[in-house]
C-alpha cells in the first residue's frame, strides 16, 4: 500500500510538472495566429522556448523582452480559433490575448501591407433568432444567457499602446511587379474587422461588408477569439495586416503579399509586447 501511494504521489508530481505554467508568478501574455508561418515569426523571437501539447495543440512558452508569453497556432476558421482560445484561457489564464495575422482589405483606402488594429470585431456570417423569435446578428453568451454585443470591443489599453508603438515600427514596403519595393508608407489605422467562415474574394461581398459593417478588413478567426475572450473576461486585441483586397484577385494577391503582410503584423505585435 505504501509503495502504491508513493507511486501515485510521484505520478501526480510528474503530471503537475509536465503541465505547470512555466512562469515566475508573473502574468503571461498570449499570442495567437491562424497560420503556421504567422506563429513561426513570433516564436523565432522567444527566449528559452518550451513546448507542450494540450489536446493535440502545441503551445510554446518563453519570454519576449520582459514578458512571459505563450504562443499558439489556432488553425483556420472560427471553430478552430474558438477551441484553441478556450484551451489557452482555461489552462494558462493569460492576462491578455493578442491575435496576429493577415486579412483581406475591404476599405478602398487601404492597400496590401497596411495594418488594421481592430477597435472592434464582428461576425459577418451570423444570423439567428432571439428569445422573441426576432432576427438578430448578436450571439448569445451561454454563461449569462444575455446577448453579446454585435461588435466586440478591443481592450482600450492594448489598443492605445498599439497605436503608440506603431509609430516606431519599421514596416516593410510591399513588393511590386517590377521587383522593386513600394515607397508608399505602410498605413496603420484603428478600424472594424469582420469574421466569417469563408475566404472572401468578391467585390460584391466586399461592398456588402462595407455597407453592413463599414468593415476595414475581413478574415476567418478574429470575432471567434473575441467572443471567447469577451465571455471569459480576458482583454483582447486583434491586429491584422492586409494580404489582399478580398476581390476576384485575392487568391493571387495573397501569394504575392502574404510574407510581407505577415511580417508587418508580427513586427507590430512583437514591439507591442516588448513595450508592455
Secondary structure, 3 states (H helix, E strand, C coil): CHHHHHHHHHHHHHHHHHHCCCCCCCCEEEEEECCHHHHHHHHCCCEEEEEEEECCEEEEEEEECCEEEEEEECCCCHHHHHHHHHHHHHHHCCCEEEEEEEEEECCCCCCCCCEEEEEEEEECCCCEECCCCCEECCCECCCCCCECCCCEECCHHHHHHHHHHHCCCCCCCCECCCCCECCCCCCEEEEEEEECCCCCCCHHHHHHHHHHHCCCEEECCHHHHHHHHHHCCCEEEEEEEEEECCCCCHHHHHHHHHHHHHHHHHHHHHHHHHCC
